[in-house]
Structures are given as C-alpha cells and as structure tokens.
Amino acid sequence: MGSSGTQGRKNEYCSQGGLWSDWKHKGGILQIPTWVFMCDDFKTLNNASVRVLIALLCQYNGANNGDLSATKAEMIKHGIRSSDTINRSVKELIEHGFIVKTRNGYAGVDGRRMCSLYALTWLRVDDIGIKSGDKWIPTVKGTKRALRLDFSGPYDGSIQYEAA
C-alpha cells in the first residue's frame, strides 16, 4: 500500500490527479503567475480587459506567444460581443503592460484583412513564421526573455518591442 501522498496523486479529483494528467485533452489550463495576478496594474483593469486577457491566454499553447489575436470572432467565444469593448480593452492591456502588439493589422492579399497579433509580456515572445515553399519566412521576431520582468510597481511604459 502506498503512502497517502501517492494515493492522493491517483485521485482524479485532486489538483495533480487525473484532471492534471490529461489537461491537454480537456482544453488546457490557464496559468497566470501570482506576481502578475497580484500586481497593482492587474487590480486596476476593468472586467472586460480581464476577460480579453483570459481570452488571449486561452489561445496560448506554449509556443505561440506573439501569435495571439483579439478578433471579434475570437472574443465572441468568450462572451465579448462589442468591437468597441474589445478595442478599449486591448488598448488598456497595452497601456498597463500586459500585452504588446507584435503585428499591425493590414489589408492582405485578395482584399482579405490580416488581424493584429499580440504577445503576453510576462512570457518570452516566440518566433512565429510561415513556410513558403522551402523557405521559412519569419512574421514575428522572438525574444530571448520576457518583455516585462518587474510587476512589483506600476507599469512605466518601458517595454521596447517593434511590431512587424
């Protein structure tokens, strides 16, 4: 018979039991570091901005920071239906230093529009690109470290990242 700790880990309802072991198949886990969640900037966000941030986190898969979009179609999945609310929330998240724009939206080929892309600042930005034939064309330049390392004080606008 194993120790109580071993039995606890086998319990599907404990935090590291069956629920954790197959989290990927159930849709993932959102992780916001405590130091981000408890900072003064987070506490001053309005509710819509927190929902947009959570919607962006839902898109993050561990290798696509910098390829997160805040399109109306994506936000409707999370209960945000107003374009004005989305735009105000994205602007507030940028002003408070939680996200940065990694690509400006533009009119693409055949009249299709390409959406703006964003990255979470407490994580490093991943290299994002497209494969065209045999060539890899980078569309978002990655970083070696997180863009905002200090959440202990108010955001001072010091993040330097140039959107493509």
C-alpha positions in Angstrom: 0.0 0.0 0.0 1.4 3.4 -1.0 1.8 6.5 1.1 -1.1 8.9 1.5 0.7 11.3 -0.9 0.8 8.6 -3.6 -2.9 7.8 -3.1 -3.7 11.5 -3.3 -2.0 11.8 -6.7 -4.0 8.9 -8.0 -7.3 10.6 -7.0 -8.8 12.0 -10.2 -10.2 15.0 -8.3 -7.0 16.2 -6.6 -5.1 19.0 -8.2 -2.4 16.7 -9.6 -4.5 13.6 -10.2 -6.4 12.5 -13.4 -7.6 16.0 -14.1 -4.0 17.3 -14.4 -2.7 14.3 -16.3 -5.0 14.8 -19.2 -5.5 18.5 -19.1 -4.4 18.8 -22.7 -7.3 16.7 -23.9 -9.8 18.7 -21.9 -8.9 22.1 -23.3 -5.8 23.2 -21.4 -5.0 25.1 -18.2 -4.7 28.9 -17.9 -1.7 29.9 -15.9 -1.2 33.5 -14.7 1.8 33.8 -12.3 0.8 35.0 -8.9 3.1 38.0 -9.1 1.2 39.1 -12.3 -2.2 38.5 -10.8 -1.4 40.3 -7.6 0.3 43.4 -9.1 -1.4 46.8 -8.8 -1.7 47.1 -12.6 -3.9 44.0 -12.7 -6.1 45.1 -9.9 -6.9 48.3 -11.8 -8.0 46.6 -15.0 -11.7 46.7 -15.8 -13.6 43.5 -16.1 -13.8 43.5 -19.9 -10.0 43.8 -20.1 -9.5 40.9 -17.7 -11.8 38.8 -20.0 -9.8 39.8 -23.1 -6.6 38.9 -21.3 -8.1 35.5 -20.4 -9.3 35.0 -24.0 -5.7 35.7 -25.2 -4.4 33.2 -22.6 -6.8 30.6 -23.9 -5.1 30.8 -27.3 -1.6 30.4 -25.9 -0.3 26.8 -26.3 3.3 27.2 -25.0 4.9 28.0 -28.4 2.8 30.8 -29.9 3.3 33.8 -27.8 3.2 36.6 -30.3 0.6 34.9 -32.4 -2.4 35.7 -30.2 -5.4 37.6 -31.8 -8.2 39.7 -30.4 -10.6 39.4 -33.3 -14.3 39.9 -32.8 -14.9 36.2 -33.8 -12.4 35.0 -31.2 -13.8 37.3 -28.5 -17.4 36.3 -29.1 -16.4 32.8 -27.9 -15.6 34.4 -24.6 -18.8 36.5 -24.3 -17.4 39.8 -25.6 -19.5 41.0 -28.5 -18.8 44.7 -28.8 -15.9 45.8 -31.1 -15.6 49.0 -29.1 -15.2 47.0 -25.8 -12.5 44.8 -27.5 -10.6 47.8 -28.8 -10.8 49.6 -25.4 -9.7 46.5 -23.5 -6.7 45.8 -25.8 -5.6 49.4 -25.5 -5.9 49.2 -21.7 -3.9 45.9 -21.6 -1.2 47.5 -23.7 -1.1 50.7 -21.6 -0.8 48.6 -18.4 2.0 46.4 -19.9 0.2 43.1 -20.0 0.4 42.6 -23.8 2.3 44.1 -26.7 1.4 44.2 -30.4 3.6 42.0 -32.5 2.0 42.6 -35.8 -0.1 45.5 -37.0 -3.3 44.5 -38.9 -3.3 45.2 -42.6 -5.1 44.5 -45.9 -3.8 41.3 -47.2 -3.8 39.5 -50.5 -7.1 39.4 -52.5 -8.6 42.1 -50.2 -8.6 39.9 -47.1 -7.6 41.7 -44.0 -5.0 40.4 -41.6 -5.6 40.9 -37.9 -3.2 42.4 -35.4 -1.3 39.9 -33.2 -0.3 40.2 -29.6 2.1 38.7 -27.1 1.8 38.3 -23.3 4.6 40.4 -21.7 5.5 38.0 -18.8 6.5 35.3 -21.3 9.2 35.4 -23.9 7.9 36.1 -27.5 8.1 33.0 -29.7 9.4 33.1 -33.3 6.3 32.9 -35.5 6.6 32.4 -39.2 5.1 30.8 -42.3 6.6 28.3 -44.6 6.6 29.3 -48.3 7.9 26.5 -50.4 11.3 25.6 -48.9 11.8 29.0 -47.2 10.8 29.9 -43.6 9.6 33.5 -43.5 9.5 34.9 -40.0 6.5 37.1 -39.3 7.0 37.7 -35.6 10.5 38.1 -34.2 11.0 36.2 -31.0 12.8 37.3 -27.8 15.3 35.5 -25.5 13.5 36.7 -22.3 10.1 38.1 -21.2 9.4 41.6 -22.2 8.3 42.7 -18.7 10.1 41.2 -15.8 9.1 43.5 -13.0 5.4 43.6 -12.0 6.2 44.9 -8.4 5.4 48.6 -9.3 3.2 50.4 -11.7 4.0 50.0 -15.4 6.3 52.8 -16.7 6.0 52.2 -20.4 9.5 50.7 -20.7 8.7 47.7 -23.0 10.5 48.1 -26.3 9.1 45.8 -29.0 8.6 46.9 -32.6 5.6 45.3 -34.3 6.1 43.8 -37.7 
